[in-house]
Amino acid sequence: MRKADLVNAVADIADLSLREADDAVSSVFEHITNALARGEPLNLIGFGSFNVKQRAARQGRNPKTGDLIEIAASKQVSFKAGKNLREHII
């Protein structure tokens, strides 16, 4: 499913115009992105939880040359599916 498919589904379910549905979906994505950028966890009961995890710096290997390289510390978004979502998938 692409964003356009999601917008169409929201427009049909909520009886909105495509423009209003696109604004609503874009707004939800923007708020999720902003919350995670601030380091805040986002919990959507029944759907799942988004968190930002810190990855430590580490050493890796260049697969082409075999040389050791330093991989910088970074942040990573993680998602844990909620009970309702897991039940629908399994």
PDB file of N, CA, C and O in Angstrom:
ATOM      1  N   MET A   1       0.851  -1.177   0.000  1.00  0.00           N
ATOM      2  CA  MET A   1       0.000   0.000   0.000  1.00  0.00           C
ATOM      3  C   MET A   1       0.889   1.230   0.000  1.00  0.00           C
ATOM      4  O   MET A   1       1.866   1.315   0.745  1.00  0.00           O
ATOM      5  N   ARG A   2       0.537   2.163  -0.836  1.00  0.00           N
ATOM      6  CA  ARG A   2       1.253   3.434  -0.911  1.00  0.00           C
ATOM      7  C   ARG A   2       0.441   4.511  -0.183  1.00  0.00           C
ATOM      8  O   ARG A   2      -0.695   4.282   0.230  1.00  0.00           O
ATOM      9  N   LYS A   3       1.050   5.678  -0.041  1.00  0.00           N
ATOM     10  CA  LYS A   3       0.351   6.764   0.649  1.00  0.00           C
ATOM     11  C   LYS A   3      -0.935   7.130  -0.091  1.00  0.00           C
ATOM     12  O   LYS A   3      -1.953   7.406   0.544  1.00  0.00           O
ATOM     13  N   ALA A   4      -0.901   7.136  -1.408  1.00  0.00           N
ATOM     14  CA  ALA A   4      -2.092   7.476  -2.185  1.00  0.00           C
ATOM     15  C   ALA A   4      -3.225   6.485  -1.909  1.00  0.00           C
ATOM     16  O   ALA A   4      -4.389   6.878  -1.839  1.00  0.00           O
ATOM     17  N   ASP A   5      -2.889   5.209  -1.754  1.00  0.00           N
ATOM     18  CA  ASP A   5      -3.910   4.206  -1.439  1.00  0.00           C
ATOM     19  C   ASP A   5      -4.502   4.461  -0.056  1.00  0.00           C
ATOM     20  O   ASP A   5      -5.708   4.318   0.149  1.00  0.00           O
ATOM     21  N   LEU A   6      -3.645   4.838   0.887  1.00  0.00           N
ATOM     22  CA  LEU A   6      -4.109   5.148   2.238  1.00  0.00           C
ATOM     23  C   LEU A   6      -5.016   6.374   2.224  1.00  0.00           C
ATOM     24  O   LEU A   6      -6.050   6.393   2.892  1.00  0.00           O
ATOM     25  N   VAL A   7      -4.631   7.389   1.468  1.00  0.00           N
ATOM     26  CA  VAL A   7      -5.453   8.608   1.358  1.00  0.00           C
ATOM     27  C   VAL A   7      -6.815   8.264   0.766  1.00  0.00           C
ATOM     28  O   VAL A   7      -7.837   8.754   1.246  1.00  0.00           O
ATOM     29  N   ASN A   8      -6.843   7.437  -0.256  1.00  0.00           N
ATOM     30  CA  ASN A   8      -8.124   7.038  -0.858  1.00  0.00           C
ATOM     31  C   ASN A   8      -8.993   6.283   0.136  1.00  0.00           C
ATOM     32  O   ASN A   8     -10.203   6.504   0.198  1.00  0.00           O
ATOM     33  N   ALA A   9      -8.383   5.393   0.914  1.00  0.00           N
ATOM     34  CA  ALA A   9      -9.140   4.629   1.913  1.00  0.00           C
ATOM     35  C   ALA A   9      -9.704   5.552   2.990  1.00  0.00           C
ATOM     36  O   ALA A   9     -10.860   5.406   3.386  1.00  0.00           O
ATOM     37  N   VAL A  10      -8.903   6.494   3.463  1.00  0.00           N
ATOM     38  CA  VAL A  10      -9.364   7.440   4.486  1.00  0.00           C
ATOM     39  C   VAL A  10     -10.491   8.300   3.924  1.00  0.00           C
ATOM     40  O   VAL A  10     -11.472   8.562   4.620  1.00  0.00           O
ATOM     41  N   ALA A  11     -10.365   8.737   2.689  1.00  0.00           N
ATOM     42  CA  ALA A  11     -11.411   9.558   2.063  1.00  0.00           C
ATOM     43  C   ALA A  11     -12.722   8.789   1.983  1.00  0.00           C
ATOM     44  O   ALA A  11     -13.786   9.344   2.254  1.00  0.00           O
ATOM     45  N   ASP A  12     -12.650   7.513   1.611  1.00  0.00           N
ATOM     46  CA  ASP A  12     -13.870   6.703   1.506  1.00  0.00           C
ATOM     47  C   ASP A  12     -14.503   6.450   2.867  1.00  0.00           C
ATOM     48  O   ASP A  12     -15.713   6.607   3.031  1.00  0.00           O
ATOM     49  N   ILE A  13     -13.684   6.058   3.847  1.00  0.00           N
ATOM     50  CA  ILE A  13     -14.200   5.701   5.171  1.00  0.00           C
ATOM     51  C   ILE A  13     -14.753   6.916   5.909  1.00  0.00           C
ATOM     52  O   ILE A  13     -15.816   6.845   6.525  1.00  0.00           O
ATOM     53  N   ALA A  14     -14.027   8.031   5.844  1.00  0.00           N
ATOM     54  CA  ALA A  14     -14.416   9.218   6.610  1.00  0.00           C
ATOM     55  C   ALA A  14     -15.301  10.178   5.813  1.00  0.00           C
ATOM     56  O   ALA A  14     -15.683  11.235   6.315  1.00  0.00           O
ATOM     57  N   ASP A  15     -15.625   9.811   4.574  1.00  0.00           N
ATOM     58  CA  ASP A  15     -16.447  10.661   3.707  1.00  0.00           C
ATOM     59  C   ASP A  15     -15.838  12.053   3.580  1.00  0.00           C
ATOM     60  O   ASP A  15     -16.505  13.063   3.803  1.00  0.00           O
ATOM     61  N   LEU A  16     -14.547  12.085   3.215  1.00  0.00           N
ATOM     62  CA  LEU A  16     -13.816  13.335   3.014  1.00  0.00           C
ATOM     63  C   LEU A  16     -13.430  13.458   1.551  1.00  0.00           C
ATOM     64  O   LEU A  16     -13.421  12.474   0.810  1.00  0.00           O
ATOM     65  N   SER A  17     -13.111  14.687   1.145  1.00  0.00           N
ATOM     66  CA  SER A  17     -12.551  14.856  -0.193  1.00  0.00           C
ATOM     67  C   SER A  17     -11.121  14.320  -0.174  1.00  0.00           C
ATOM     68  O   SER A  17     -10.525  14.153   0.890  1.00  0.00           O
ATOM     69  N   LEU A  18     -10.578  14.053  -1.359  1.00  0.00           N
ATOM     70  CA  LEU A  18      -9.203  13.546  -1.428  1.00  0.00           C
ATOM     71  C   LEU A  18      -8.215  14.548  -0.829  1.00  0.00           C
ATOM     72  O   LEU A  18      -7.239  14.159  -0.187  1.00  0.00           O
ATOM     73  N   ARG A  19      -8.471  15.822  -1.042  1.00  0.00           N
ATOM     74  CA  ARG A  19      -7.575  16.855  -0.491  1.00  0.00           C
ATOM     75  C   ARG A  19      -7.617  16.855   1.041  1.00  0.00           C
ATOM     76  O   ARG A  19      -6.576  16.937   1.691  1.00  0.00           O
ATOM     77  N   GLU A  20      -8.811  16.765   1.609  1.00  0.00           N
ATOM     78  CA  GLU A  20      -8.947  16.738   3.070  1.00  0.00           C
ATOM     79  C   GLU A  20      -8.313  15.474   3.652  1.00  0.00           C
ATOM     80  O   GLU A  20      -7.658  15.530   4.692  1.00  0.00           O
ATOM     81  N   ALA A  21      -8.504  14.350   2.990  1.00  0.00           N
ATOM     82  CA  ALA A  21      -7.914  13.096   3.460  1.00  0.00           C
ATOM     83  C   ALA A  21      -6.394  13.155   3.365  1.00  0.00           C
ATOM     84  O   ALA A  21      -5.701  12.685   4.267  1.00  0.00           O
ATOM     85  N   ASP A  22      -5.868  13.728   2.279  1.00  0.00           N
ATOM     86  CA  ASP A  22      -4.413  13.865   2.131  1.00  0.00           C
ATOM     87  C   ASP A  22      -3.849  14.763   3.221  1.00  0.00           C
ATOM     88  O   ASP A  22      -2.795  14.466   3.784  1.00  0.00           O
ATOM     89  N   ASP A  23      -4.539  15.861   3.527  1.00  0.00           N
ATOM     90  CA  ASP A  23      -4.104  16.752   4.608  1.00  0.00           C
ATOM     91  C   ASP A  23      -4.102  16.022   5.952  1.00  0.00           C
ATOM     92  O   ASP A  23      -3.182  16.197   6.750  1.00  0.00           O
ATOM     93  N   ALA A  24      -5.122  15.211   6.202  1.00  0.00           N
ATOM     94  CA  ALA A  24      -5.214  14.478   7.464  1.00  0.00           C
ATOM     95  C   ALA A  24      -4.086  13.453   7.584  1.00  0.00           C
ATOM     96  O   ALA A  24      -3.427  13.372   8.621  1.00  0.00           O
ATOM     97  N   VAL A  25      -3.866  12.680   6.537  1.00  0.00           N
ATOM     98  CA  VAL A  25      -2.806  11.662   6.566  1.00  0.00           C
ATOM     99  C   VAL A  25      -1.435  12.326   6.698  1.00  0.00           C
ATOM    100  O   VAL A  25      -0.604  11.879   7.488  1.00  0.00           O
ATOM    101  N   SER A  26      -1.197  13.380   5.936  1.00  0.00           N
ATOM    102  CA  SER A  26       0.080  14.096   6.009  1.00  0.00           C
ATOM    103  C   SER A  26       0.302  14.683   7.394  1.00  0.00           C
ATOM    104  O   SER A  26       1.425  14.679   7.899  1.00  0.00           O
ATOM    105  N   SER A  27      -0.756  15.186   8.010  1.00  0.00           N
ATOM    106  CA  SER A  27      -0.660  15.749   9.355  1.00  0.00           C
ATOM    107  C   SER A  27      -0.287  14.681  10.377  1.00  0.00           C
ATOM    108  O   SER A  27       0.535  14.927  11.260  1.00  0.00           O
ATOM    109  N   VAL A  28      -0.882  13.504  10.265  1.00  0.00           N
ATOM    110  CA  VAL A  28      -0.555  12.406  11.181  1.00  0.00           C
ATOM    111  C   VAL A  28       0.916  12.030  11.033  1.00  0.00           C
ATOM    112  O   VAL A  28       1.624  11.882  12.029  1.00  0.00           O
ATOM    113  N   PHE A  29       1.381  11.875   9.780  1.00  0.00           N
ATOM    114  CA  PHE A  29       2.788  11.525   9.550  1.00  0.00           C
ATOM    115  C   PHE A  29       3.719  12.603  10.096  1.00  0.00           C
ATOM    116  O   PHE A  29       4.759  12.291  10.676  1.00  0.00           O
ATOM    117  N   GLU A  30       3.350  13.864   9.912  1.00  0.00           N
ATOM    118  CA  GLU A  30       4.180  14.970  10.392  1.00  0.00           C
ATOM    119  C   GLU A  30       4.282  14.957  11.915  1.00  0.00           C
ATOM    120  O   GLU A  30       5.364  15.168  12.462  1.00  0.00           O
ATOM    121  N   HIS A  31       3.172  14.711  12.604  1.00  0.00           N
ATOM    122  CA  HIS A  31       3.189  14.682  14.068  1.00  0.00           C
ATOM    123  C   HIS A  31       3.988  13.488  14.592  1.00  0.00           C
ATOM    124  O   HIS A  31       4.702  13.607  15.587  1.00  0.00           O
ATOM    125  N   ILE A  32       3.870  12.354  13.932  1.00  0.00           N
ATOM    126  CA  ILE A  32       4.676  11.186  14.326  1.00  0.00           C
ATOM    127  C   ILE A  32       6.156  11.508  14.155  1.00  0.00           C
ATOM    128  O   ILE A  32       6.959  11.242  15.049  1.00  0.00           O
ATOM    129  N   THR A  33       6.516  12.078  13.013  1.00  0.00           N
ATOM    130  CA  THR A  33       7.907  12.429  12.739  1.00  0.00           C
ATOM    131  C   THR A  33       8.435  13.435  13.759  1.00  0.00           C
ATOM    132  O   THR A  33       9.548  13.275  14.261  1.00  0.00           O
ATOM    133  N   ASN A  34       7.654  14.469  14.073  1.00  0.00           N
ATOM    134  CA  ASN A  34       8.095  15.491  15.017  1.00  0.00           C
ATOM    135  C   ASN A  34       8.272  14.921  16.429  1.00  0.00           C
ATOM    136  O   ASN A  34       9.230  15.266  17.120  1.00  0.00           O
ATOM    137  N   ALA A  35       7.362  14.062  16.852  1.00  0.00           N
ATOM    138  CA  ALA A  35       7.476  13.459  18.182  1.00  0.00           C
ATOM    139  C   ALA A  35       8.738  12.604  18.274  1.00  0.00           C
ATOM    140  O   ALA A  35       9.464  12.671  19.267  1.00  0.00           O
ATOM    141  N   LEU A  36       8.998  11.812  17.255  1.00  0.00           N
ATOM    142  CA  LEU A  36      10.190  10.964  17.268  1.00  0.00           C
ATOM    143  C   LEU A  36      11.471  11.799  17.173  1.00  0.00           C
ATOM    144  O   LEU A  36      12.485  11.445  17.775  1.00  0.00           O
ATOM    145  N   ALA A  37      11.430  12.897  16.427  1.00  0.00           N
ATOM    146  CA  ALA A  37      12.593  13.781  16.327  1.00  0.00           C
ATOM    147  C   ALA A  37      12.928  14.409  17.677  1.00  0.00           C
ATOM    148  O   ALA A  37      14.093  14.684  17.964  1.00  0.00           O
ATOM    149  N   ARG A  38      11.902  14.638  18.510  1.00  0.00           N
ATOM    150  CA  ARG A  38      12.132  15.164  19.856  1.00  0.00           C
ATOM    151  C   ARG A  38      12.551  14.074  20.831  1.00  0.00           C
ATOM    152  O   ARG A  38      12.867  14.359  21.986  1.00  0.00           O
ATOM    153  N   GLY A  39      12.554  12.823  20.369  1.00  0.00           N
ATOM    154  CA  GLY A  39      12.945  11.710  21.225  1.00  0.00           C
ATOM    155  C   GLY A  39      11.804  11.160  22.059  1.00  0.00           C
ATOM    156  O   GLY A  39      12.031  10.360  22.967  1.00  0.00           O
ATOM    157  N   GLU A  40      10.585  11.574  21.766  1.00  0.00           N
ATOM    158  CA  GLU A  40       9.420  11.110  22.523  1.00  0.00           C
ATOM    159  C   GLU A  40       8.912   9.791  21.942  1.00  0.00           C
ATOM    160  O   GLU A  40       8.811   9.654  20.723  1.00  0.00           O
ATOM    161  N   PRO A  41       8.594   8.824  22.795  1.00  0.00           N
ATOM    162  CA  PRO A  41       7.968   7.597  22.273  1.00  0.00           C
ATOM    163  C   PRO A  41       6.534   7.902  21.860  1.00  0.00           C
ATOM    164  O   PRO A  41       5.907   8.818  22.393  1.00  0.00           O
ATOM    165  N   LEU A  42       6.028   7.141  20.922  1.00  0.00           N
ATOM    166  CA  LEU A  42       4.665   7.322  20.445  1.00  0.00           C
ATOM    167  C   LEU A  42       3.947   5.992  20.580  1.00  0.00           C
ATOM    168  O   LEU A  42       4.322   5.012  19.937  1.00  0.00           O
ATOM    169  N   ASN A  43       2.914   5.953  21.415  1.00  0.00           N
ATOM    170  CA  ASN A  43       2.169   4.729  21.668  1.00  0.00           C
ATOM    171  C   ASN A  43       0.759   4.866  21.115  1.00  0.00           C
ATOM    172  O   ASN A  43       0.004   5.750  21.522  1.00  0.00           O
ATOM    173  N   LEU A  44       0.412   3.993  20.194  1.00  0.00           N
ATOM    174  CA  LEU A  44      -0.925   3.954  19.620  1.00  0.00           C
ATOM    175  C   LEU A  44      -1.555   2.644  20.086  1.00  0.00           C
ATOM    176  O   LEU A  44      -1.291   1.585  19.517  1.00  0.00           O
ATOM    177  N   ILE A  45      -2.378   2.721  21.112  1.00  0.00           N
ATOM    178  CA  ILE A  45      -2.952   1.539  21.753  1.00  0.00           C
ATOM    179  C   ILE A  45      -3.636   0.659  20.701  1.00  0.00           C
ATOM    180  O   ILE A  45      -4.443   1.138  19.905  1.00  0.00           O
ATOM    181  N   GLY A  46      -3.305  -0.611  20.713  1.00  0.00           N
ATOM    182  CA  GLY A  46      -3.881  -1.568  19.788  1.00  0.00           C
ATOM    183  C   GLY A  46      -3.138  -1.665  18.473  1.00  0.00           C
ATOM    184  O   GLY A  46      -3.236  -2.680  17.783  1.00  0.00           O
ATOM    185  N   PHE A  47      -2.391  -0.620  18.109  1.00  0.00           N
ATOM    186  CA  PHE A  47      -1.643  -0.640  16.853  1.00  0.00           C
ATOM    187  C   PHE A  47      -0.178  -0.934  17.100  1.00  0.00           C
ATOM    188  O   PHE A  47       0.362  -1.898  16.558  1.00  0.00           O
ATOM    189  N   GLY A  48       0.481  -0.103  17.925  1.00  0.00           N
ATOM    190  CA  GLY A  48       1.888  -0.345  18.207  1.00  0.00           C
ATOM    191  C   GLY A  48       2.570   0.866  18.814  1.00  0.00           C
ATOM    192  O   GLY A  48       1.946   1.895  19.072  1.00  0.00           O
ATOM    193  N   SER A  49       3.871   0.716  19.036  1.00  0.00           N
ATOM    194  CA  SER A  49       4.678   1.753  19.656  1.00  0.00           C
ATOM    195  C   SER A  49       5.885   2.076  18.785  1.00  0.00           C
ATOM    196  O   SER A  49       6.557   1.180  18.273  1.00  0.00           O
ATOM    197  N   PHE A  50       6.144   3.360  18.627  1.00  0.00           N
ATOM    198  CA  PHE A  50       7.337   3.830  17.950  1.00  0.00           C
ATOM    199  C   PHE A  50       8.275   4.386  19.007  1.00  0.00           C
ATOM    200  O   PHE A  50       7.840   5.120  19.894  1.00  0.00           O
ATOM    201  N   ASN A  51       9.550   4.049  18.925  1.00  0.00           N
ATOM    202  CA  ASN A  51      10.565   4.561  19.845  1.00  0.00           C
ATOM    203  C   ASN A  51      11.817   4.894  19.059  1.00  0.00           C
ATOM    204  O   ASN A  51      12.040   4.366  17.970  1.00  0.00           O
ATOM    205  N   VAL A  52      12.635   5.776  19.621  1.00  0.00           N
ATOM    206  CA  VAL A  52      13.938   6.072  19.046  1.00  0.00           C
ATOM    207  C   VAL A  52      14.977   5.406  19.927  1.00  0.00           C
ATOM    208  O   VAL A  52      15.015   5.633  21.136  1.00  0.00           O
ATOM    209  N   LYS A  53      15.820   4.585  19.321  1.00  0.00           N
ATOM    210  CA  LYS A  53      16.875   3.897  20.055  1.00  0.00           C
ATOM    211  C   LYS A  53      18.225   4.413  19.591  1.00  0.00           C
ATOM    212  O   LYS A  53      18.427   4.730  18.419  1.00  0.00           O
ATOM    213  N   GLN A  54      19.139   4.489  20.542  1.00  0.00           N
ATOM    214  CA  GLN A  54      20.498   4.932  20.243  1.00  0.00           C
ATOM    215  C   GLN A  54      21.347   3.722  19.893  1.00  0.00           C
ATOM    216  O   GLN A  54      21.371   2.745  20.641  1.00  0.00           O
ATOM    217  N   ARG A  55      22.035   3.775  18.777  1.00  0.00           N
ATOM    218  CA  ARG A  55      22.980   2.721  18.400  1.00  0.00           C
ATOM    219  C   ARG A  55      24.378   3.215  18.700  1.00  0.00           C
ATOM    220  O   ARG A  55      24.752   4.311  18.283  1.00  0.00           O
ATOM    221  N   ALA A  56      25.150   2.427  19.412  1.00  0.00           N
ATOM    222  CA  ALA A  56      26.509   2.808  19.799  1.00  0.00           C
ATOM    223  C   ALA A  56      27.442   2.762  18.591  1.00  0.00           C
ATOM    224  O   ALA A  56      27.186   2.060  17.613  1.00  0.00           O
ATOM    225  N   ALA A  57      28.523   3.524  18.683  1.00  0.00           N
ATOM    226  CA  ALA A  57      29.568   3.459  17.661  1.00  0.00           C
ATOM    227  C   ALA A  57      30.197   2.067  17.715  1.00  0.00           C
ATOM    228  O   ALA A  57      30.288   1.452  18.778  1.00  0.00           O
ATOM    229  N   ARG A  58      30.623   1.589  16.563  1.00  0.00           N
ATOM    230  CA  ARG A  58      31.201   0.255  16.516  1.00  0.00           C
ATOM    231  C   ARG A  58      32.147   0.141  15.330  1.00  0.00           C
ATOM    232  O   ARG A  58      32.200   1.015  14.464  1.00  0.00           O
ATOM    233  N   GLN A  59      32.885  -0.951  15.313  1.00  0.00           N
ATOM    234  CA  GLN A  59      33.766  -1.209  14.183  1.00  0.00           C
ATOM    235  C   GLN A  59      33.091  -2.178  13.220  1.00  0.00           C
ATOM    236  O   GLN A  59      32.365  -3.084  13.629  1.00  0.00           O
ATOM    237  N   GLY A  60      33.342  -1.969  11.958  1.00  0.00           N
ATOM    238  CA  GLY A  60      32.821  -2.855  10.932  1.00  0.00           C
ATOM    239  C   GLY A  60      33.912  -3.140   9.924  1.00  0.00           C
ATOM    240  O   GLY A  60      35.043  -2.680  10.080  1.00  0.00           O
ATOM    241  N   ARG A  61      33.587  -3.879   8.914  1.00  0.00           N
ATOM    242  CA  ARG A  61      34.546  -4.202   7.862  1.00  0.00           C
ATOM    243  C   ARG A  61      34.001  -3.743   6.516  1.00  0.00           C
ATOM    244  O   ARG A  61      32.816  -3.886   6.213  1.00  0.00           O
ATOM    245  N   ASN A  62      34.905  -3.189   5.726  1.00  0.00           N
ATOM    246  CA  ASN A  62      34.575  -2.875   4.352  1.00  0.00           C
ATOM    247  C   ASN A  62      34.540  -4.204   3.607  1.00  0.00           C
ATOM    248  O   ASN A  62      35.570  -4.872   3.512  1.00  0.00           O
ATOM    249  N   PRO A  63      33.387  -4.609   3.074  1.00  0.00           N
ATOM    250  CA  PRO A  63      33.300  -5.933   2.447  1.00  0.00           C
ATOM    251  C   PRO A  63      34.173  -6.078   1.196  1.00  0.00           C
ATOM    252  O   PRO A  63      34.548  -7.188   0.818  1.00  0.00           O
ATOM    253  N   LYS A  64      34.487  -4.970   0.571  1.00  0.00           N
ATOM    254  CA  LYS A  64      35.294  -5.036  -0.652  1.00  0.00           C
ATOM    255  C   LYS A  64      36.774  -5.233  -0.350  1.00  0.00           C
ATOM    256  O   LYS A  64      37.451  -6.030  -0.998  1.00  0.00           O
ATOM    257  N   THR A  65      37.277  -4.481   0.661  1.00  0.00           N
ATOM    258  CA  THR A  65      38.714  -4.527   0.951  1.00  0.00           C
ATOM    259  C   THR A  65      39.043  -5.312   2.209  1.00  0.00           C
ATOM    260  O   THR A  65      40.183  -5.742   2.382  1.00  0.00           O
ATOM    261  N   GLY A  66      38.072  -5.506   3.088  1.00  0.00           N
ATOM    262  CA  GLY A  66      38.318  -6.196   4.352  1.00  0.00           C
ATOM    263  C   GLY A  66      38.904  -5.299   5.424  1.00  0.00           C
ATOM    264  O   GLY A  66      39.165  -5.761   6.535  1.00  0.00           O
ATOM    265  N   ASP A  67      39.117  -4.023   5.118  1.00  0.00           N
ATOM    266  CA  ASP A  67      39.675  -3.079   6.088  1.00  0.00           C
ATOM    267  C   ASP A  67      38.661  -2.778   7.183  1.00  0.00           C
ATOM    268  O   ASP A  67      37.454  -2.763   6.941  1.00  0.00           O
ATOM    269  N   LEU A  68      39.179  -2.533   8.416  1.00  0.00           N
ATOM    270  CA  LEU A  68      38.321  -2.113   9.516  1.00  0.00           C
ATOM    271  C   LEU A  68      37.906  -0.667   9.311  1.00  0.00           C
ATOM    272  O   LEU A  68      38.716   0.168   8.907  1.00  0.00           O
ATOM    273  N   ILE A  69      36.634  -0.371   9.592  1.00  0.00           N
ATOM    274  CA  ILE A  69      36.136   1.000   9.514  1.00  0.00           C
ATOM    275  C   ILE A  69      35.366   1.306  10.784  1.00  0.00           C
ATOM    276  O   ILE A  69      34.832   0.405  11.432  1.00  0.00           O
ATOM    277  N   GLU A  70      35.312   2.574  11.134  1.00  0.00           N
ATOM    278  CA  GLU A  70      34.545   3.016  12.287  1.00  0.00           C
ATOM    279  C   GLU A  70      33.145   3.399  11.821  1.00  0.00           C
ATOM    280  O   GLU A  70      32.987   4.200  10.899  1.00  0.00           O
ATOM    281  N   ILE A  71      32.151   2.833  12.448  1.00  0.00           N
ATOM    282  CA  ILE A  71      30.763   3.173  12.157  1.00  0.00           C
ATOM    283  C   ILE A  71      30.290   4.081  13.286  1.00  0.00           C
ATOM    284  O   ILE A  71      30.320   3.694  14.454  1.00  0.00           O
ATOM    285  N   ALA A  72      29.861   5.266  12.944  1.00  0.00           N
ATOM    286  CA  ALA A  72      29.484   6.271  13.935  1.00  0.00           C
ATOM    287  C   ALA A  72      28.208   5.863  14.676  1.00  0.00           C
ATOM    288  O   ALA A  72      27.404   5.077  14.176  1.00  0.00           O
ATOM    289  N   ALA A  73      28.045   6.419  15.883  1.00  0.00           N
ATOM    290  CA  ALA A  73      26.814   6.221  16.645  1.00  0.00           C
ATOM    291  C   ALA A  73      25.663   6.848  15.867  1.00  0.00           C
ATOM    292  O   ALA A  73      25.851   7.832  15.152  1.00  0.00           O
ATOM    293  N   SER A  74      24.482   6.278  16.011  1.00  0.00           N
ATOM    294  CA  SER A  74      23.328   6.804  15.291  1.00  0.00           C
ATOM    295  C   SER A  74      22.052   6.509  16.062  1.00  0.00           C
ATOM    296  O   SER A  74      22.044   5.756  17.035  1.00  0.00           O
ATOM    297  N   LYS A  75      20.988   7.120  15.600  1.00  0.00           N
ATOM    298  CA  LYS A  75      19.671   6.862  16.181  1.00  0.00           C
ATOM    299  C   LYS A  75      18.865   6.053  15.180  1.00  0.00           C
ATOM    300  O   LYS A  75      19.028   6.201  13.969  1.00  0.00           O
ATOM    301  N   GLN A  76      17.991   5.191  15.699  1.00  0.00           N
ATOM    302  CA  GLN A  76      17.195   4.321  14.855  1.00  0.00           C
ATOM    303  C   GLN A  76      15.769   4.277  15.392  1.00  0.00           C
ATOM    304  O   GLN A  76      15.554   4.184  16.601  1.00  0.00           O
ATOM    305  N   VAL A  77      14.813   4.344  14.498  1.00  0.00           N
ATOM    306  CA  VAL A  77      13.412   4.238  14.896  1.00  0.00           C
ATOM    307  C   VAL A  77      13.054   2.758  14.974  1.00  0.00           C
ATOM    308  O   VAL A  77      13.350   1.984  14.064  1.00  0.00           O
ATOM    309  N   SER A  78      12.414   2.383  16.072  1.00  0.00           N
ATOM    310  CA  SER A  78      11.953   1.003  16.204  1.00  0.00           C
ATOM    311  C   SER A  78      10.437   1.013  16.355  1.00  0.00           C
ATOM    312  O   SER A  78       9.851   1.972  16.857  1.00  0.00           O
ATOM    313  N   PHE A  79       9.817  -0.073  15.910  1.00  0.00           N
ATOM    314  CA  PHE A  79       8.369  -0.224  15.995  1.00  0.00           C
ATOM    315  C   PHE A  79       8.071  -1.577  16.608  1.00  0.00           C
ATOM    316  O   PHE A  79       8.624  -2.595  16.192  1.00  0.00           O
ATOM    317  N   LYS A  80       7.197  -1.582  17.594  1.00  0.00           N
ATOM    318  CA  LYS A  80       6.745  -2.826  18.200  1.00  0.00           C
ATOM    319  C   LYS A  80       5.242  -2.904  18.002  1.00  0.00           C
ATOM    320  O   LYS A  80       4.498  -2.039  18.465  1.00  0.00           O
ATOM    321  N   ALA A  81       4.803  -3.940  17.315  1.00  0.00           N
ATOM    322  CA  ALA A  81       3.386  -4.090  17.010  1.00  0.00           C
ATOM    323  C   ALA A  81       2.589  -4.323  18.285  1.00  0.00           C
ATOM    324  O   ALA A  81       3.036  -5.033  19.186  1.00  0.00           O
ATOM    325  N   GLY A  82       1.403  -3.719  18.355  1.00  0.00           N
ATOM    326  CA  GLY A  82       0.494  -3.902  19.476  1.00  0.00           C
ATOM    327  C   GLY A  82      -0.260  -5.217  19.359  1.00  0.00           C
ATOM    328  O   GLY A  82      -0.221  -5.890  18.329  1.00  0.00           O
ATOM    329  N   LYS A  83      -0.937  -5.561  20.427  1.00  0.00           N
ATOM    330  CA  LYS A  83      -1.650  -6.841  20.501  1.00  0.00           C
ATOM    331  C   LYS A  83      -2.682  -6.985  19.387  1.00  0.00           C
ATOM    332  O   LYS A  83      -2.751  -8.027  18.735  1.00  0.00           O
ATOM    333  N   ASN A  84      -3.477  -5.956  19.168  1.00  0.00           N
ATOM    334  CA  ASN A  84      -4.521  -6.005  18.140  1.00  0.00           C
ATOM    335  C   ASN A  84      -3.933  -6.227  16.757  1.00  0.00           C
ATOM    336  O   ASN A  84      -4.458  -7.030  15.986  1.00  0.00           O
ATOM    337  N   LEU A  85      -2.852  -5.528  16.432  1.00  0.00           N
ATOM    338  CA  LEU A  85      -2.195  -5.670  15.147  1.00  0.00           C
ATOM    339  C   LEU A  85      -1.610  -7.077  14.990  1.00  0.00           C
ATOM    340  O   LEU A  85      -1.764  -7.704  13.942  1.00  0.00           O
ATOM    341  N   ARG A  86      -0.944  -7.565  16.027  1.00  0.00           N
ATOM    342  CA  ARG A  86      -0.365  -8.917  15.975  1.00  0.00           C
ATOM    343  C   ARG A  86      -1.447  -9.966  15.734  1.00  0.00           C
ATOM    344  O   ARG A  86      -1.246 -10.896  14.953  1.00  0.00           O
ATOM    345  N   GLU A  87      -2.596  -9.820  16.402  1.00  0.00           N
ATOM    346  CA  GLU A  87      -3.683 -10.778  16.244  1.00  0.00           C
ATOM    347  C   GLU A  87      -4.243 -10.788  14.823  1.00  0.00           C
ATOM    348  O   GLU A  87      -4.650 -11.837  14.325  1.00  0.00           O
ATOM    349  N   HIS A  88      -4.266  -9.636  14.175  1.00  0.00           N
ATOM    350  CA  HIS A  88      -4.782  -9.563  12.801  1.00  0.00           C
ATOM    351  C   HIS A  88      -3.800 -10.145  11.790  1.00  0.00           C
ATOM    352  O   HIS A  88      -4.209 -10.639  10.740  1.00  0.00           O
ATOM    353  N   ILE A  89      -2.536 -10.089  12.096  1.00  0.00           N
ATOM    354  CA  ILE A  89      -1.512 -10.560  11.162  1.00  0.00           C
ATOM    355  C   ILE A  89      -1.303 -12.057  11.287  1.00  0.00           C
ATOM    356  O   ILE A  89      -1.122 -12.743  10.281  1.00  0.00           O
ATOM    357  N   ILE A  90      -1.325 -12.562  12.482  1.00  0.00           N
ATOM    358  CA  ILE A  90      -1.033 -13.984  12.721  1.00  0.00           C
ATOM    359  C   ILE A  90      -2.177 -14.865  12.326  1.00  0.00           C
ATOM    360  O   ILE A  90      -2.093 -16.085  12.463  1.00  0.00           O
TER     361      ILE A  90
END
